[in-house]
Amino acid sequence: MSGGEFAAAARSVPVAVSVVSKLWRWLYPDTSRTALTTHADDLADLVRRTESRRLEQLGVVPGAGIRVSFDALIRAHGVDRQEFGTLSEVGNYYRELGDPERFVVLGAAGAGKTVTALHLLLNILHHRDSYDGRPPPVPVRVNAASWDTTTRGFTDFLAGMLATDYHLAPKVARALVESDRILPVLDGLDEMDPIDEPPARARAALDQLNENPWRRRPVIVISRAATYAQARELRIGGDAGLHAATAVTLRPLTTPEIVEYLRRCRELEGIHEHQWSPVIDRLRAEPAGALAEALRTPWLLTLSTAHLRTHRRAGADELTGATDLESIREVLFAALIPAAVAGLSREDRKRRYDQPQVHRWLHNLARHCDRREMHDRHGSDIALDEVWRLAGNRCRLVHGLLAGLLLGTMFSITPVVAQSLPLDSIFGASLLGSPLLRGPLQFTAGFLVGFAAGLRPGTPARRTVSHLFGPGELRGWLVSLGIGLVAGTVCGISIGFVAGNALGPGRGFLAGLICTLGFGPVIAIVVRLASQLPHKRPILDERRAIRDDALVGISLASVIGVFLTLMFTLLYLVVVEASADSLIRLPPVGLTYILFAALFISPASMRYLCAKLIFALDSTFSRRPGPFLEWARDAGLLRVTGEAYQFRHQTYQQWLTTRPAPNTQ
């Protein structure tokens, strides 16, 4: 070995040691008390940054929002007492209760429950470092709608969400939960069940939180007041819902509070009072009228302020001309999309969105979410890797056709490349020359395999491969390895038999053994990916679903392709004793394996591309779904819960469902 080669090998040793060390720490993480404290501190910082960004996306500026107040009914140890406070005080109020408590935030639709939960969560994190002893548990907001109470306990669900959403090692996530270092904030209890159905899943969730081991543990629950009351009544005689909890109910805004907020906004914008006077005068003259009733929730008050800011006196006359709650909502909801499109910045105008387009896309999205809410347990939201569902079965058909064409072409090209390899010494020239191994039959076989793979009903994006070695995965790997070894043995025996006829029994046995050891692990990986592999969905950046899916596919496919290429290299070197010149033709075959494996491992990326093609042809949705959903979120039309997009408020989604775009036939 030359000096340069020795130096290069020496430089690669630290890199290999680092990779092995990281893998070892992931498989066997340190869960000592000191290590868990460090993990909790790191998690607290990550949650703080993530939820601060979520609050900004909702358009909330600390200290400048609507002054929402709440009523609190404390029900603990047989003592009831009434208290009240404001949104800015909810964090202080919670901490004054003493040790982390069981807490419930209730309110009507649009009352500001999620904003209140975020304020509370960030306040707890802000004061977490001020504790002299052991700091309080880290508050983590999780989406209740993703919890299937029939198959998972709350501890398993919470640990799984920590592992997937915040990239914690599964063992670390579970240790944090079991050591009481996590304060779960269960958001969206009212979204666990379809509309107009009894909240059975919500009731089951409360039951689990009222039983061991969570009976005395702190937890925060966010829900609509009506849904929570219905869930309580599902028990014979009714009960307290979340036992031993302090219930905080967000109060509707009073008419003087509405008038004061409008006055402050008008003065801040420098708008003459004459422009908004019809609304102010109507509120003062009819403090219990339809307009005052409509603006009692922060959601509609915020919309009305934006409408007045944009249309001035005409907008004020339009609002006062509405005679009931439905007509007021019609005015405000109808103005949302035009205001969002008009607010496109100069940089955003390159997207060229217009009002009919946006209305049509959001109408189709609302209808899809409405159907999903009625028939799916995952609620009325949509992640980037689920956008293809807007195109329906057409997308599956296009996916199947494209996958079939790609695999058919690959199956046809591979033997052409392989003909330049010394395969004739193993399989015999007559077999290579058989029309059964090339031509139309090869293309047809590849097309059928790809078409069947493309028609699969669900293709969730794969975000990471690190959890393949988490707790509970050993049995799945053993089963997959068993299947792989059986299938690999069949392949090895077949190849060994053919090679034995051409090269003799000794070399035939060696060829079969190499192929068995090569194909077995590869088949095991493929089986594991196709069956039991969980899908990680980090919430830190909902826009990266497709890109991460493609990266995972390419990474795993590269491992498979390199493994098979090395196997064939060993086969030719040991069995055939091929020359080095012929071995340089193996990489094209390995690249074929990589493309095949990537197509199989990460079909979500390809289905996303198929959906973009369909959307470009029929305008069902934006042909660039990711940027459009991001823009709609920034414009206040959508929000992000976990890693999925959903409408800012359910009332707006229901309104859009029945309002097709003006130019839609």
LINSUL-V962494 format. One record per residue. N is the residue number from 1. RES is the residue in one small letter. PSI is psi in radians with two decimals (NA if undefined). Layout:
BEGIN
N_RES_PSI + N_RES_PSI
END
This chain:
BEGIN
1_m_2.28 + 2_s_2.92 + 3_g_-0.67 + 4_g_-0.71 + 5_e_-0.66 + 6_f_-0.71 + 7_a_-0.70 + 8_a_-0.71 + 9_a_-0.66 + 10_a_-0.65 + 11_r_-0.47 + 12_s_-0.30 + 13_v_-0.85 + 14_p_-0.64 + 15_v_-0.79 + 16_a_-0.72 + 17_v_-0.70 + 18_s_-0.74 + 19_v_-0.80 + 20_v_-0.68 + 21_s_-0.77 + 22_k_-0.73 + 23_l_-0.71 + 24_w_-0.74 + 25_r_-0.55 + 26_w_-0.73 + 27_l_-0.65 + 28_y_1.24 + 29_p_2.74 + 30_d_2.05 + 31_t_0.50 + 32_s_2.95 + 33_r_-0.76 + 34_t_-0.75 + 35_a_-0.71 + 36_l_-0.62 + 37_t_-0.73 + 38_t_-0.74 + 39_h_-0.72 + 40_a_-0.70 + 41_d_-0.74 + 42_d_-0.72 + 43_l_-0.71 + 44_a_-0.73 + 45_d_-0.70 + 46_l_-0.73 + 47_v_-0.71 + 48_r_-0.81 + 49_r_-0.69 + 50_t_-0.86 + 51_e_-0.45 + 52_s_-0.69 + 53_r_-0.66 + 54_r_-0.69 + 55_l_-0.68 + 56_e_-0.67 + 57_q_-0.46 + 58_l_0.00 + 59_g_0.40 + 60_v_2.18 + 61_v_2.08 + 62_p_2.26 + 63_g_-0.11 + 64_a_0.17 + 65_g_-2.99 + 66_i_2.38 + 67_r_1.45 + 68_v_2.39 + 69_s_2.90 + 70_f_2.71 + 71_d_2.47 + 72_a_2.27 + 73_l_1.95 + 74_i_2.15 + 75_r_1.62 + 76_a_2.41 + 77_h_0.56 + 78_g_0.19 + 79_v_2.27 + 80_d_2.37 + 81_r_2.59 + 82_q_2.40 + 83_e_2.96 + 84_f_2.85 + 85_g_-2.97 + 86_t_2.97 + 87_l_-0.72 + 88_s_-0.29 + 89_e_-0.07 + 90_v_-0.63 + 91_g_-0.80 + 92_n_-0.69 + 93_y_-0.75 + 94_y_-0.76 + 95_r_-0.51 + 96_e_-0.22 + 97_l_-0.24 + 98_g_-2.42 + 99_d_2.74 + 100_p_2.19 + 101_e_2.97 + 102_r_2.23 + 103_f_2.48 + 104_v_2.25 + 105_v_2.05 + 106_l_2.78 + 107_g_2.94 + 108_a_3.03 + 109_a_2.23 + 110_g_0.17 + 111_a_-0.16 + 112_g_0.52 + 113_k_-0.81 + 114_t_-0.71 + 115_v_-0.73 + 116_t_-0.76 + 117_a_-0.70 + 118_l_-0.73 + 119_h_-0.78 + 120_l_-0.82 + 121_l_-0.82 + 122_l_-0.57 + 123_n_-0.73 + 124_i_-0.75 + 125_l_-0.63 + 126_h_-0.66 + 127_h_0.09 + 128_r_-0.60 + 129_d_-0.15 + 130_s_-0.07 + 131_y_2.38 + 132_d_-0.72 + 133_g_-2.50 + 134_r_2.19 + 135_p_2.73 + 136_p_2.90 + 137_p_2.74 + 138_v_2.11 + 139_p_2.25 + 140_v_2.14 + 141_r_2.22 + 142_v_2.65 + 143_n_2.00 + 144_a_-0.53 + 145_a_-0.35 + 146_s_0.04 + 147_w_2.03 + 148_d_1.73 + 149_t_-0.27 + 150_t_-0.34 + 151_t_-0.29 + 152_r_2.38 + 153_g_2.87 + 154_f_-0.62 + 155_t_-0.81 + 156_d_-0.75 + 157_f_-0.84 + 158_l_-0.76 + 159_a_-0.68 + 160_g_-0.71 + 161_m_-0.67 + 162_l_-0.73 + 163_a_-0.74 + 164_t_-0.71 + 165_d_-0.56 + 166_y_0.26 + 167_h_0.56 + 168_l_2.59 + 169_a_2.40 + 170_p_-0.69 + 171_k_-0.67 + 172_v_-0.75 + 173_a_-0.79 + 174_r_-0.68 + 175_a_-0.66 + 176_l_-0.72 + 177_v_-0.82 + 178_e_-0.34 + 179_s_0.25 + 180_d_0.62 + 181_r_0.09 + 182_i_2.31 + 183_l_1.75 + 184_p_2.33 + 185_v_1.72 + 186_l_1.71 + 187_d_2.44 + 188_g_0.67 + 189_l_-0.57 + 190_d_-0.18 + 191_e_0.09 + 192_m_-0.42 + 193_d_2.62 + 194_p_2.73 + 195_i_2.58 + 196_d_0.30 + 197_e_2.62 + 198_p_2.45 + 199_p_1.17 + 200_a_-0.75 + 201_r_-0.66 + 202_a_-0.70 + 203_r_-0.73 + 204_a_-0.63 + 205_a_-0.79 + 206_l_-0.67 + 207_d_-0.74 + 208_q_-0.64 + 209_l_-0.33 + 210_n_-0.02 + 211_e_2.85 + 212_n_2.49 + 213_p_0.12 + 214_w_0.11 + 215_r_-0.69 + 216_r_0.08 + 217_r_2.61 + 218_p_2.46 + 219_v_2.57 + 220_i_2.27 + 221_v_2.34 + 222_i_2.25 + 223_s_2.75 + 224_r_2.48 + 225_a_-0.71 + 226_a_-0.75 + 227_t_-0.71 + 228_y_-0.72 + 229_a_-0.71 + 230_q_-0.70 + 231_a_-0.66 + 232_r_-0.67 + 233_e_-0.19 + 234_l_-0.30 + 235_r_2.46 + 236_i_2.13 + 237_g_-0.11 + 238_g_2.83 + 239_d_-2.99 + 240_a_0.06 + 241_g_-1.95 + 242_l_1.96 + 243_h_2.51 + 244_a_0.66 + 245_a_2.69 + 246_t_2.09 + 247_a_2.17 + 248_v_2.10 + 249_t_2.14 + 250_l_2.22 + 251_r_2.55 + 252_p_2.61 + 253_l_2.51 + 254_t_2.81 + 255_t_-0.79 + 256_p_-0.63 + 257_e_-0.67 + 258_i_-0.80 + 259_v_-0.74 + 260_e_-0.71 + 261_y_-0.77 + 262_l_-0.68 + 263_r_-0.80 + 264_r_-0.72 + 265_c_-0.74 + 266_r_-0.77 + 267_e_-0.64 + 268_l_-0.62 + 269_e_-0.16 + 270_g_0.56 + 271_i_2.39 + 272_h_2.48 + 273_e_-0.40 + 274_h_-0.54 + 275_q_-0.63 + 276_w_0.05 + 277_s_-0.62 + 278_p_-0.69 + 279_v_-0.80 + 280_i_-0.79 + 281_d_-0.70 + 282_r_-0.71 + 283_l_-0.71 + 284_r_-0.62 + 285_a_-0.59 + 286_e_1.30 + 287_p_-0.29 + 288_a_0.30 + 289_g_-3.07 + 290_a_-0.69 + 291_l_-0.80 + 292_a_-0.68 + 293_e_-0.66 + 294_a_-0.60 + 295_l_0.22 + 296_r_-0.26 + 297_t_2.46 + 298_p_-0.56 + 299_w_-0.94 + 300_l_-0.55 + 301_l_-0.69 + 302_t_-0.72 + 303_l_-0.72 + 304_s_-0.66 + 305_t_-0.76 + 306_a_-0.66 + 307_h_-0.74 + 308_l_-0.65 + 309_r_-0.59 + 310_t_-0.76 + 311_h_-0.06 + 312_r_-2.17 + 313_r_-0.66 + 314_a_-0.69 + 315_g_-0.65 + 316_a_-0.75 + 317_d_-0.61 + 318_e_-0.71 + 319_l_-0.75 + 320_t_-0.34 + 321_g_-0.30 + 322_a_2.39 + 323_t_-0.23 + 324_d_3.08 + 325_l_-0.72 + 326_e_-0.73 + 327_s_-0.56 + 328_i_-0.76 + 329_r_-0.67 + 330_e_-0.77 + 331_v_-0.83 + 332_l_-0.75 + 333_f_-0.66 + 334_a_-0.40 + 335_a_-0.16 + 336_l_-0.91 + 337_i_-0.81 + 338_p_-0.69 + 339_a_-0.68 + 340_a_-0.75 + 341_v_-0.70 + 342_a_-0.43 + 343_g_0.09 + 344_l_2.26 + 345_s_2.98 + 346_r_-0.63 + 347_e_-0.63 + 348_d_-0.34 + 349_r_-0.28 + 350_k_-0.31 + 351_r_-0.40 + 352_r_0.77 + 353_y_2.44 + 354_d_2.91 + 355_q_-0.84 + 356_p_-0.68 + 357_q_-0.96 + 358_v_-0.73 + 359_h_-0.76 + 360_r_-0.77 + 361_w_-0.77 + 362_l_-0.56 + 363_h_-0.80 + 364_n_-0.66 + 365_l_-0.71 + 366_a_-0.73 + 367_r_-0.71 + 368_h_-0.81 + 369_c_-0.62 + 370_d_-0.76 + 371_r_-0.68 + 372_r_-0.65 + 373_e_-0.56 + 374_m_-0.49 + 375_h_-0.07 + 376_d_2.53 + 377_r_-0.12 + 378_h_0.12 + 379_g_3.12 + 380_s_1.16 + 381_d_3.04 + 382_i_2.26 + 383_a_2.90 + 384_l_-0.58 + 385_d_0.05 + 386_e_0.05 + 387_v_-0.53 + 388_w_-0.43 + 389_r_-0.37 + 390_l_-0.48 + 391_a_-0.14 + 392_g_-2.65 + 393_n_-0.31 + 394_r_-0.66 + 395_c_-0.69 + 396_r_-0.70 + 397_l_-0.80 + 398_v_-0.72 + 399_h_-0.79 + 400_g_-0.73 + 401_l_-0.79 + 402_l_-0.74 + 403_a_-0.71 + 404_g_-0.76 + 405_l_-0.71 + 406_l_-0.84 + 407_l_-0.64 + 408_g_-0.75 + 409_t_-0.75 + 410_m_-0.74 + 411_f_-0.51 + 412_s_-0.59 + 413_i_-0.62 + 414_t_-0.85 + 415_p_-0.51 + 416_v_-0.75 + 417_v_-0.72 + 418_a_-0.35 + 419_q_-0.41 + 420_s_-0.04 + 421_l_2.84 + 422_p_0.85 + 423_l_-0.39 + 424_d_-0.47 + 425_s_-0.34 + 426_i_-0.90 + 427_f_-0.31 + 428_g_2.43 + 429_a_-0.60 + 430_s_-0.60 + 431_l_-0.69 + 432_l_-0.56 + 433_g_-0.08 + 434_s_2.37 + 435_p_-0.23 + 436_l_-0.33 + 437_l_0.07 + 438_r_3.01 + 439_g_-2.68 + 440_p_-0.63 + 441_l_-0.67 + 442_q_-0.81 + 443_f_-0.72 + 444_t_-0.75 + 445_a_-0.81 + 446_g_-0.68 + 447_f_-0.76 + 448_l_-0.70 + 449_v_-0.82 + 450_g_-0.68 + 451_f_-0.73 + 452_a_-0.69 + 453_a_-0.65 + 454_g_-0.36 + 455_l_0.03 + 456_r_2.44 + 457_p_-0.62 + 458_g_2.38 + 459_t_1.21 + 460_p_2.55 + 461_a_2.47 + 462_r_2.21 + 463_r_-0.52 + 464_t_2.74 + 465_v_-0.02 + 466_s_-0.52 + 467_h_0.04 + 468_l_-0.37 + 469_f_0.38 + 470_g_3.10 + 471_p_2.48 + 472_g_-0.07 + 473_e_-0.23 + 474_l_-0.78 + 475_r_-0.75 + 476_g_-0.69 + 477_w_-0.70 + 478_l_-0.74 + 479_v_-0.80 + 480_s_-0.69 + 481_l_-0.66 + 482_g_-0.79 + 483_i_-0.73 + 484_g_-0.71 + 485_l_-0.67 + 486_v_-0.87 + 487_a_-0.70 + 488_g_-0.65 + 489_t_-0.73 + 490_v_-0.79 + 491_c_-0.74 + 492_g_-0.73 + 493_i_-0.74 + 494_s_-0.83 + 495_i_-0.69 + 496_g_-0.65 + 497_f_-0.80 + 498_v_-0.79 + 499_a_-0.57 + 500_g_-0.63 + 501_n_-0.57 + 502_a_-0.61 + 503_l_-0.14 + 504_g_2.77 + 505_p_-0.69 + 506_g_-0.92 + 507_r_-0.55 + 508_g_-0.73 + 509_f_-0.74 + 510_l_-0.71 + 511_a_-0.74 + 512_g_-0.69 + 513_l_-0.77 + 514_i_-0.76 + 515_c_-0.62 + 516_t_-0.83 + 517_l_-0.41 + 518_g_-0.87 + 519_f_-0.56 + 520_g_-0.99 + 521_p_-0.64 + 522_v_-0.78 + 523_i_-0.64 + 524_a_-0.76 + 525_i_-0.79 + 526_v_-0.76 + 527_v_-0.72 + 528_r_-0.71 + 529_l_-0.61 + 530_a_-0.34 + 531_s_-1.29 + 532_q_0.02 + 533_l_2.10 + 534_p_2.84 + 535_h_2.10 + 536_k_2.47 + 537_r_1.43 + 538_p_2.44 + 539_i_-0.08 + 540_l_-0.51 + 541_d_1.66 + 542_e_-0.21 + 543_r_-0.17 + 544_r_0.17 + 545_a_-0.89 + 546_i_-0.71 + 547_r_-0.76 + 548_d_-0.66 + 549_d_-0.78 + 550_a_-0.70 + 551_l_-0.71 + 552_v_-0.77 + 553_g_-0.79 + 554_i_-0.69 + 555_s_-0.91 + 556_l_-0.66 + 557_a_-0.62 + 558_s_-0.69 + 559_v_-0.81 + 560_i_-0.79 + 561_g_-0.76 + 562_v_-0.69 + 563_f_-0.82 + 564_l_-0.65 + 565_t_-0.76 + 566_l_-0.63 + 567_m_-0.79 + 568_f_-0.59 + 569_t_-0.81 + 570_l_-0.67 + 571_l_-0.79 + 572_y_-0.62 + 573_l_-0.76 + 574_v_-0.78 + 575_v_-0.89 + 576_v_-0.43 + 577_e_0.84 + 578_a_2.78 + 579_s_2.81 + 580_a_-0.54 + 581_d_-0.65 + 582_s_-0.44 + 583_l_-0.35 + 584_i_-0.18 + 585_r_-0.05 + 586_l_-0.63 + 587_p_-0.70 + 588_p_-0.62 + 589_v_-0.72 + 590_g_-0.67 + 591_l_-0.63 + 592_t_-0.75 + 593_y_-0.72 + 594_i_-0.77 + 595_l_-0.72 + 596_f_-0.82 + 597_a_-0.69 + 598_a_-0.70 + 599_l_-0.64 + 600_f_-0.70 + 601_i_-0.72 + 602_s_1.16 + 603_p_-0.30 + 604_a_-0.66 + 605_s_-0.76 + 606_m_-0.66 + 607_r_-0.60 + 608_y_-0.74 + 609_l_-0.67 + 610_c_-0.72 + 611_a_-0.72 + 612_k_-0.69 + 613_l_-0.78 + 614_i_-0.75 + 615_f_-0.60 + 616_a_-0.48 + 617_l_-0.66 + 618_d_-0.04 + 619_s_0.44 + 620_t_-0.63 + 621_f_3.04 + 622_s_2.43 + 623_r_-0.13 + 624_r_1.35 + 625_p_-0.73 + 626_g_-0.98 + 627_p_-0.61 + 628_f_-0.78 + 629_l_-0.65 + 630_e_-0.75 + 631_w_-0.76 + 632_a_-0.59 + 633_r_-0.81 + 634_d_-0.50 + 635_a_-0.04 + 636_g_0.14 + 637_l_-0.57 + 638_l_2.94 + 639_r_2.98 + 640_v_2.20 + 641_t_2.06 + 642_g_-2.05 + 643_e_0.25 + 644_a_2.62 + 645_y_2.50 + 646_q_2.84 + 647_f_2.59 + 648_r_-0.67 + 649_h_2.56 + 650_q_-0.57 + 651_t_-0.63 + 652_y_-0.66 + 653_q_-0.78 + 654_q_-0.65 + 655_w_-0.80 + 656_l_-0.56 + 657_t_-0.61 + 658_t_0.15 + 659_r_1.51 + 660_p_2.83 + 661_a_2.61 + 662_p_-0.60 + 663_n_0.13 + 664_t_2.26 + 665_q_NA
END
